[in-house]
Amino acid sequence: MHSKVLGVCGAYAGVECCTRAPRNPFSLASLWCVEETDGLAILAGLMFAVHAVASISPGQSVVKLTQVDDLELHEVEDPSKRCAGNVRKLTKATFKPPLPLLGQLPGSILEIARPWEAGTIMTLKLRPGFSITLPGARVIEISKPEWIEYVQKTNFENYVKGDMFQSLMADLFGKSILVTDGAAWKRSRLVTSRIFHINTFKIVVEPVVDQSMYEVLEVLQVAGDEGRDIDFCNLFNRFTLDLFAEMTFGTKLGLLEGNSAVKNEGGEGYSYPEAFCDAFNFSQKHMDSRFDVAVVWQWIQKMNFRATKKMESSCHTIHDHAYTAIDERMSKLSTEDLTADDTLQKDFLGLIMLSHLQKGHTLTRDELRDDSLSLLFAGRDATAQSLSWCFFHLLMNKDIITRIREEAAEILGEDSENVGRVTPDNYRLFTCAYASLLEAFRLHPAVPKNVKFAKANDKIPEGPMIEAGDCLTWSDWQLARDPEVWGPDCGQFIPDRWIDETGNITHFGNFKFHSFNGGPRLCVGMNMAIYIEVKTIVETLQKFDLEFSQGWLENVPMSEEIPGVKTLYPTPQYQPSLTLPMKNPMMISATPRKL
């Protein structure tokens, strides 16, 4: 779970994530109304939030709770010549006392569109760590590598996602690896991790990625020939959904084919691929909105008939897609010959079935559905969004594009179409593209915030005392902008920080660079994602010259600067959600290169 509204004022909007429901029957974040809630979220928030009085406690122990004042933000004109007028800079912070009953609530409402900036400002101000209390509940901020490692690795068994997290996501994710704890999680993790080996790359991943990459390049070619700009965010969303759907179930959606291939956001399609894409996007957005109303989400759902009905329809569409593939596979193969049939090794679903059988597990439709869909959902957003952020930074640093092309020419040859391509065997050789991608992942982690709940009392070494039921939260977005972790240039896009003196990729450990999680929950598909994205970066830049559409950079809303965190240029605003998508389309023109 995450917190989408972390106000500088200290009214932590993610307090809904506390699992002790009887002690915390409300959510400040419910004041953020998204389209699907039709205003009911605001109603619920106002009913409950007036009882909240937020308190923040600076200091290492994070135990003594004292109120601190609200931060008042002052806007000044941004000095950047390239992005003038579309970014604000925070230059001064003053404190104001909390209001009776409402506490820091009014200030938190002002920060609903910029939770990660607000959280970073507060954390840098109150380091190391702080706690926020609500009636009967406590949230503890632990965005420090050593503390995260203790929670996620050293004492892993004591910190769980919790029942509320699972209930919020169960109708879509079921009991998948993304939401479960304990024995259920271990079973799914073991099965899922076993499918990611070199044979999987060769048999399942590489052929599908090659074909999908060809289709992406065709989309760019057509758009370039017709002089049309492309929304790269939408393009990558379609590319990765098509890609992961085919790798998972062996069936192609065709989201990059025909007219839909170059369609920017704004129009609704009526074909099955478009319907599936719409169901996929809506279900995630709607599920995200549930975190805003926390323990009252089921009450809200009963009143919000339209969104509830659409969510049910979306889940039905997604689950039916999985069931169709599962039933077809089960009907063709008997239990005795499943392990010997080559068809089981052609997609993730087949490999999951094979892994279950080798472990002596009974195959069930729902378990196969949950395991397979977890790969689809985890892979699509993380891959698409990190590609979008990486291409933004590359277009802001054309010298890095030149280096990527020169490196690719040296590895593959000048005429890459006939000489070679990026493969699972050679993708690590593209050091500059690899480093650029890691730097984009660092600054724009796919999951910007996460939480765990304590099962028992504990003490984090050189950190806070923890009580059973406490909610512990950290932000990888914030961690990337901490000068004590990444140095004074932490806010800048510098791929060379990932390249050592020998010219090889350097590693910082999974808890300093935490974008792929860490400990037992380390992302099982990390290497696959990096391969796909390095291939996309290299092969796109080899064949096309890319430029932001005329006027896009000057007009797209940009994120603000954070005091004490130096940047060379602002980045586009993100959309607060479970993941980290850009808020607005990223319009780019592609011109075929003359090699």
C-alpha positions in Angstrom: 0.0 0.0 0.0 1.0 3.6 -0.4 0.2 7.1 0.7 -0.8 9.4 -2.0 -1.2 12.5 0.0 1.7 13.2 2.4 1.2 16.8 3.3 4.1 19.0 4.4 1.8 20.0 7.2 2.2 16.5 8.7 -1.4 15.3 8.2 -0.3 12.1 6.7 -2.9 11.2 4.1 -2.0 7.5 4.0 -3.3 6.9 7.5 -5.9 4.8 6.0 -3.3 2.1 5.7 -3.3 1.4 9.5 -4.9 -2.1 9.8 -6.4 -1.6 13.2 -9.7 -0.6 11.7 -11.7 -0.2 15.0 -9.1 2.3 16.1 -8.9 4.2 12.9 -12.2 4.3 11.1 -11.4 7.2 8.8 -9.0 8.6 6.2 -7.7 12.0 5.5 -6.9 10.9 2.0 -10.6 10.4 1.3 -10.8 14.1 0.6 -9.1 13.5 -2.7 -11.9 12.8 -5.1 -11.1 11.0 -8.3 -13.4 10.7 -11.2 -14.7 7.2 -10.2 -15.9 8.2 -6.8 -18.4 10.8 -8.0 -17.8 13.0 -4.9 -18.6 10.3 -2.4 -15.0 10.2 -1.3 -15.2 13.8 -0.3 -18.4 13.2 1.7 -16.8 10.3 3.5 -13.6 12.3 4.2 -15.5 15.2 5.6 -17.5 12.9 7.8 -14.5 11.4 9.4 -11.5 13.6 8.9 -12.7 16.4 11.3 -11.7 14.1 14.1 -8.1 13.9 13.0 -5.4 15.8 14.8 -2.0 15.0 13.2 1.1 15.1 15.3 4.7 14.8 14.1 7.7 13.8 16.2 11.2 14.5 14.9 14.1 12.7 16.3 15.7 9.3 16.1 13.5 7.4 18.6 10.3 8.5 16.8 8.5 7.9 20.0 7.8 11.2 21.7 5.0 12.9 19.8 4.9 16.7 19.6 3.0 18.8 17.2 4.9 20.9 14.7 3.6 23.7 12.6 2.3 23.7 9.1 4.6 24.6 6.2 3.5 27.7 4.2 4.8 27.5 0.6 5.8 30.6 -1.4 5.9 30.6 -5.1 8.5 32.5 -7.2 9.2 32.6 -10.9 11.2 29.7 -12.1 14.6 30.7 -13.6 14.8 27.9 -16.1 14.7 29.3 -19.7 13.6 26.1 -21.2 10.6 25.5 -19.0 9.6 29.0 -17.9 6.2 29.4 -16.5 5.4 25.7 -15.9 7.2 25.0 -12.7 7.1 26.5 -9.2 10.1 26.7 -6.9 9.8 26.5 -3.1 12.0 29.0 -1.5 10.8 29.5 2.0 9.0 27.5 4.6 7.3 29.0 7.7 5.3 27.3 10.4 1.7 27.8 11.5 0.0 26.2 14.4 -2.6 23.4 13.8 -6.3 24.2 13.9 -8.5 22.8 16.7 -10.1 19.5 15.7 -8.9 19.9 12.1 -5.2 19.8 13.1 -3.1 20.0 9.9 -5.9 18.9 7.6 -6.3 22.2 5.7 -2.6 22.2 4.8 -2.7 18.6 3.7 -5.5 19.3 1.3 -3.2 21.7 -0.5 -0.7 19.0 -1.1 -2.9 16.3 -2.7 -1.3 16.8 -6.2 2.3 16.6 -4.9 2.6 14.0 -2.2 6.2 12.9 -2.9 7.6 16.5 -2.9 5.7 17.2 0.3 6.9 14.0 1.9 10.5 14.7 0.9 10.4 18.2 2.2 9.1 17.0 5.6 11.5 14.1 5.9 14.5 16.2 5.1 13.4 18.7 7.6 12.7 16.2 10.4 15.3 13.5 9.7 16.1 10.8 10.7 12.5 9.6 10.7 9.4 10.8 12.4 6.0 9.4 13.5 2.5 10.7 13.0 -0.3 9.9 15.3 -4.1 9.7 14.9 -6.6 8.6 17.4 -5.4 5.1 18.3 -3.0 4.7 15.4 0.6 5.6 14.5 2.5 5.9 11.2 6.3 5.8 11.3 8.5 7.1 8.5 11.6 5.0 7.9 13.1 6.2 4.6 16.6 5.2 5.5 18.4 2.3 3.8 19.5 0.6 7.1 16.0 0.8 8.5 14.3 -0.5 5.4 16.8 -3.4 5.2 15.9 -4.3 8.8 12.2 -4.3 8.1 12.4 -6.0 4.7 15.2 -8.5 5.3 16.6 -8.8 8.8 13.2 -9.2 10.6 11.2 -9.9 7.5 8.6 -12.1 9.2 7.5 -9.4 11.6 6.4 -6.9 8.9 3.5 -7.7 6.6 1.2 -6.1 4.1 -1.8 -6.8 6.3 -5.5 -7.8 5.9 -6.7 -4.3 4.8 -4.2 -4.1 1.9 -5.4 -7.5 0.7 -9.1 -6.6 1.0 -8.7 -3.4 -1.0 -7.1 -5.4 -3.9 -8.7 -8.8 -3.6 -11.3 -8.6 -6.3 -8.6 -7.9 -8.9 -5.5 -9.6 -7.6 -7.1 -12.4 -5.6 -4.4 -14.1 -3.5 -1.5 -13.3 -5.8 2.1 -12.7 -4.8 1.4 -8.9 -4.9 -0.9 -8.9 -1.9 -0.4 -11.9 0.3 1.8 -12.7 3.3 3.1 -15.8 5.0 2.6 -19.3 3.6 0.4 -18.1 0.6 3.1 -15.6 -0.4 5.9 -18.1 -0.1 4.1 -20.6 -2.2 3.4 -18.1 -5.0 6.9 -16.6 -4.7 8.5 -20.0 -5.1 6.5 -20.9 -8.2 7.0 -17.5 -9.8 10.7 -17.2 -9.2 11.3 -20.6 -10.7 10.2 -19.6 -14.1 12.8 -16.8 -14.5 15.8 -18.7 -15.8 17.8 -18.5 -19.0 15.6 -20.9 -20.9 12.6 -18.6 -20.2 14.5 -15.7 -21.8 15.3 -17.8 -24.9 11.9 -19.6 -25.4 9.3 -17.1 -24.0 10.7 -13.6 -23.6 13.1 -13.0 -26.6 10.8 -14.0 -29.5 7.9 -12.0 -28.2 10.0 -8.9 -27.3 11.6 -9.0 -30.8 8.2 -9.0 -32.5 6.8 -6.3 -30.2 9.8 -4.1 -30.7 9.5 -4.4 -34.4 5.9 -3.2 -34.1 7.0 -0.2 -32.0 9.5 0.8 -34.6 6.8 0.5 -37.3 4.5 2.8 -35.3 7.3 5.4 -35.1 8.1 4.9 -38.8 4.4 5.5 -39.8 4.1 8.5 -37.5 7.3 10.0 -38.8 6.3 9.5 -42.5 2.9 11.2 -41.8 4.5 14.0 -39.8 2.4 13.1 -36.7 3.7 13.4 -33.1 3.3 10.4 -30.7 2.4 10.3 -27.1 5.2 8.1 -25.9 3.5 7.4 -22.5 0.5 5.9 -24.4 2.8 4.1 -26.9 4.8 2.4 -24.1 1.6 1.5 -22.2 0.3 -0.3 -25.3 3.6 -1.8 -26.0 4.1 -3.3 -22.6 0.5 -4.4 -22.1 0.6 -6.2 -25.5 4.0 -7.6 -24.7 3.3 -8.9 -21.2 -0.2 -10.3 -22.2 1.4 -12.4 -24.9 4.3 -13.5 -22.8 1.9 -14.5 -20.0 -0.9 -16.1 -21.9 0.5 -16.8 -25.3 -2.2 -14.6 -27.0 -1.6 -11.3 -28.7 -3.9 -8.3 -28.0 -2.7 -6.4 -31.1 -2.6 -3.0 -29.4 0.2 -1.9 -31.7 -1.6 -3.0 -34.9 -3.6 -0.9 -37.4 -5.1 2.4 -36.4 -4.8 1.7 -32.7 -1.1 1.6 -33.0 -0.7 5.3 -33.4 -3.8 6.5 -31.6 -3.1 8.9 -28.8 -5.2 9.1 -25.6 -8.6 10.6 -25.9 -10.6 8.2 -28.0 -12.4 5.0 -26.9 -12.1 1.8 -28.9 -14.7 -0.9 -29.2 -12.5 -3.9 -30.2 -11.7 -6.6 -27.7 -8.0 -5.4 -27.4 -9.3 -1.8 -26.7 -11.9 -3.2 -24.2 -9.2 -5.2 -22.4 -6.9 -2.2 -22.3 -9.7 0.0 -21.0 -10.6 -2.6 -18.3 -6.9 -2.9 -17.3 -6.5 0.8 -16.9 -9.8 1.5 -15.2 -9.4 -1.4 -12.7 -6.0 0.0 -11.6 -7.3 3.5 -11.3 -10.4 2.5 -9.4 -8.5 0.3 -7.1 -6.1 3.1 -6.4 -9.0 5.3 -5.4 -10.0 2.8 -2.7 -6.8 3.7 -0.8 -8.2 7.2 -0.5 -11.2 6.0 1.6 -9.5 3.1 3.3 -11.7 1.3 5.8 -14.9 2.9 4.5 -14.3 1.9 0.9 -16.9 -0.9 0.9 -19.5 1.6 2.2 -18.5 4.0 -0.5 -18.7 1.2 -3.1 -22.3 0.4 -2.2 -23.3 3.9 -2.8 -21.3 4.5 -6.0 -23.2 2.1 -8.3 -21.7 3.3 -11.6 -18.0 2.9 -10.6 -18.8 -0.4 -8.8 -20.5 -1.8 -11.8 -17.7 -0.8 -14.1 -15.1 -2.3 -11.7 -17.0 -5.6 -11.7 -17.1 -5.5 -15.5 -13.4 -4.7 -15.8 -12.4 -7.5 -13.4 -14.7 -9.9 -15.3 -13.0 -8.9 -18.6 -9.5 -9.4 -17.2 -10.2 -12.6 -15.3 -12.0 -14.1 -18.3 -8.9 -13.5 -20.4 -6.9 -15.5 -18.0 -9.5 -18.2 -17.6 -9.8 -18.7 -21.3 -6.1 -19.5 -21.6 -6.1 -21.6 -18.4 -9.1 -23.7 -19.5 -7.7 -24.2 -23.0 -4.4 -25.4 -21.6 -6.1 -27.7 -19.1 -8.5 -29.2 -21.6 -5.7 -30.1 -24.1 -3.4 -31.7 -21.6 -3.9 -34.4 -19.0 -2.1 -34.2 -15.7 0.2 -37.1 -16.7 1.6 -35.4 -19.8 1.6 -31.8 -18.7 5.2 -31.9 -17.6 6.4 -33.4 -20.9 4.4 -31.2 -23.3 6.4 -28.5 -25.0 3.4 -26.1 -25.0 3.8 -25.6 -21.3 7.1 -23.9 -21.9 6.0 -21.3 -24.4 4.5 -18.7 -22.0 4.5 -17.8 -18.3 1.2 -19.5 -17.6 2.5 -22.8 -18.9 5.7 -22.4 -16.8 3.6 -21.6 -13.7 1.5 -24.7 -14.3 4.7 -26.8 -14.8 6.2 -25.4 -11.6 3.1 -26.2 -9.6 3.1 -29.7 -10.8 6.8 -30.3 -10.1 6.1 -29.2 -6.6 3.2 -31.6 -6.2 0.6 -28.8 -6.0 -3.0 -29.2 -7.1 -3.8 -26.9 -10.1 -6.8 -24.6 -9.5 -8.2 -22.0 -11.9 -8.1 -19.2 -9.4 -4.5 -19.8 -8.2 -3.3 -20.0 -11.8 -5.2 -16.8 -12.6 -3.7 -15.0 -9.7 -0.2 -16.1 -10.3 -0.3 -15.3 -14.0 -2.1 -11.9 -13.7 0.5 -10.8 -11.1 3.2 -11.0 -13.7 1.0 -9.0 -16.2 0.2 -6.2 -13.8 3.7 -6.0 -12.2 5.4 -5.9 -15.5 3.3 -3.6 -17.6 3.3 -0.4 -15.5 6.8 -0.6 -14.2 8.2 -1.1 -17.7 6.1 1.5 -19.5 6.6 4.2 -16.9 10.3 3.8 -16.5 10.7 4.0 -20.3 8.7 7.2 -20.4 10.8 8.8 -17.7 14.1 7.6 -19.2 13.3 8.9 -22.7 12.4 12.3 -21.1 15.8 12.5 -19.5 17.6 11.3 -22.6 16.0 14.1 -24.7 17.1 16.6 -22.1 20.7 15.2 -22.4 21.4 14.7 -26.1 25.1 14.0 -25.4 24.0 10.8 -23.7 22.0 9.8 -26.7 25.2 10.3 -28.8 27.1 8.0 -26.4 24.4 5.3 -26.6 24.5 5.3 -30.4 28.3 5.2 -30.5 28.3 2.3 -28.0 25.6 0.4 -30.0 27.5 0.9 -33.3 30.6 -0.5 -31.7 28.8 -3.5 -30.3 26.4 -4.3 -33.1 28.0 -2.6 -36.1 26.9 0.5 -38.0 24.2 -1.3 -39.9 22.4 -2.8 -36.9 19.5 -4.1 -38.9 21.7 -6.6 -40.7 24.5 -7.1 -38.2 22.8 -7.6 -34.8 20.3 -6.7 -32.2 20.0 -6.4 -28.4 19.5 -9.8 -26.9 19.3 -11.5 -23.5 23.0 -12.4 -24.1 24.4 -9.0 -24.9 22.1 -6.4 -23.2 24.5 -5.9 -20.3 27.2 -4.7 -22.8 25.2 -1.5 -23.5 26.6 0.2 -20.5 25.5 3.7 -21.3 21.9 2.7 -22.0 21.9 0.4 -19.0 23.2 3.2 -16.7 20.7 5.7 -18.1 17.9 3.3 -17.3 19.0 2.6 -13.8 19.3 6.3 -13.2 15.7 6.8 -14.4 14.6 4.0 -12.1 16.4 5.7 -9.2 14.7 9.1 -9.7 11.3 7.7 -10.8 10.7 4.4 -9.0 7.8 2.4 -10.3 6.4 2.1 -6.8 7.2 5.4 -5.1 5.9 4.5 -1.7 5.3 1.4 0.3 4.2 0.3 3.8 4.3 -2.6 6.2 2.5 -3.4 9.4 4.2 -4.7 12.5 2.9 -8.0 13.9 4.8 -7.7 17.2 6.7 -5.1 19.3 10.2 -4.5 18.0 13.1 -2.1 18.0 14.9 -1.1 14.8 18.6 -0.9 15.5 19.6 2.7 16.1 16.0 3.6 15.1 12.5 3.8 16.5 10.7 1.5 18.9 7.9 -0.3 17.1 4.6 -1.5 18.6 2.4 -4.2 17.2 0.0 -2.7 14.7 2.2 0.2 13.8 2.3 1.2 10.2 5.8 1.7 8.8 6.2 3.6 5.6 9.0 4.6 3.2 9.4 6.3 -0.1 11.9 5.3 -2.8 11.2 8.5 -4.6 12.2 10.4 -1.5 15.2 8.2 -0.9 16.6 9.1 -4.3 16.5 12.8 -3.4 18.2 12.4 0.0 21.7 14.0 -0.1 22.8 11.8 2.8 22.1 8.7 0.7 23.1 9.8 -2.9 25.2 12.9 -2.3 24.8 16.5 -3.2 23.9 15.7 -6.8 21.1 13.3 -5.8 18.4 15.3 -7.7 20.3 15.2 -11.0 20.1 12.7 -13.8 23.7 11.4 -14.0 24.0 7.9 -15.6 27.8 8.0 -15.0 27.2 7.4 -11.3 26.4 3.8 -12.3 29.7 3.3 -14.3 32.9 2.5 -12.5 36.4 3.3 -13.4 36.7 0.1 -15.5 33.6 1.1 -17.6 31.3 -1.5 -16.0 28.0 -1.1 -14.2 28.5 -0.6 -10.5 26.0 -1.7 -7.9 24.9 0.1 -4.8 22.9 -2.6 -3.0 19.2 -3.3 -3.0 18.4 -1.0 0.0 20.2 2.1 -1.3 18.9 1.6 -4.8 15.6 0.2 -3.7 13.6 0.7 -6.9 13.3 -3.1 -7.4 12.5 -3.7 -3.7 14.8 -5.8 -1.5 15.1 -8.8 0.7 12.9 -11.8 0.1 10.5 -9.6 -2.0 13.2 -8.5 -4.5 11.5 -8.2 -7.9 11.7 -11.6 -9.6 11.5 -10.0 -13.1 14.2 -7.4 -12.6 16.6 -8.7 -15.2 13.8 -9.3 -17.7 12.6 -5.7 -17.3 16.1 -4.3 -17.7 16.7 -6.3 -20.9 13.4 -5.2 -22.4 14.0 -1.5 -21.7 17.7 -1.5 -22.7 16.6 -3.1 -26.0 13.8 -0.5 -26.5 16.2 2.4 -25.8 19.0 1.2 -28.0 17.0 0.1 -31.0 14.7 3.2 -30.9 17.6 5.6 -30.8 19.5 3.7 -33.5 16.7 4.2 -36.0 15.1 7.5 -35.0 16.0 11.1 -34.1 13.6 12.1 -31.4 12.5 15.6 -30.4 9.8 16.9 -28.0 6.9 18.3 -30.0 7.0 22.0 -30.6 5.9 23.8 -27.5 5.5 20.7 -25.4 8.5 21.3 -23.1 7.6 24.9 -22.6 4.0 24.3 -21.7 3.7 20.9 -19.9 3.3 21.4 -16.1 6.5 20.6 -14.3 7.2 19.4 -10.7 8.6 21.9 -8.3 12.1 22.1 -7.0 12.7 20.8 -3.5 14.8 23.1 -1.2 18.3 21.6 -0.7 18.0 19.2 -3.7 19.8 20.6 -6.7 18.5 19.8 -10.2 19.6 20.9 -13.6 16.0 21.0 -15.0 12.5 20.2 -13.7 10.7 17.0 -14.7 7.0 16.6 -15.8 4.4 16.3 -13.1 3.5 12.8 -12.1 0.0 11.4 -11.4 -0.2 10.3 -7.8 -1.2 6.7 -7.8 0.0 3.2 -6.8 2.7 3.6 -9.4 4.4 6.7 -10.9 3.0 7.6 -14.3 3.4 11.0 -15.9 0.4 13.1 -15.4 0.2 14.4 -19.0 1.0 13.0 -22.4 4.7 13.2 -23.5 4.5 14.3 -27.1 7.5 13.4 -29.3 8.2 13.6 -33.0 10.2 10.7 -34.5 12.3 11.2 -37.7 13.9 8.1 -39.3 17.7 8.5 -39.2 19.8 8.4 -42.3 22.5 5.9 -41.5 
